[in-house]
């Protein structure tokens, strides 16, 4: 939710993203499909990078790999335990949620 608030400015978060989870008939929690689509599109991370990191002359990142490179240039290495998170990790279906959480924590 932190990245949604930064990306869309808290008051402009779309309704379908305000509560990113739903509970099914078996009482299991799942991520809503619009949230998954947004994570896989890299749009949210590109927006946050362009809004929060100083411009280094390369322009805003355009995809997940560029986001990881941007963070790396700023001295932030995105890792899941000791394994570096890759652009492929951020594009897997079903999503590898731990990879997105590692980017959020960076």
Buried (B, 14 or more C-beta within 10 A) or exposed (E): BEBBBBBBEEEEBEEEBEEBEEEEEEEEEEBBEEBBEBBBEBBBBBBBBBEEBEEEEEEBBEBBBBBBBBBEEEEBEBEBEEEEBBBEBBBEEEBBEEBBEBBBEB
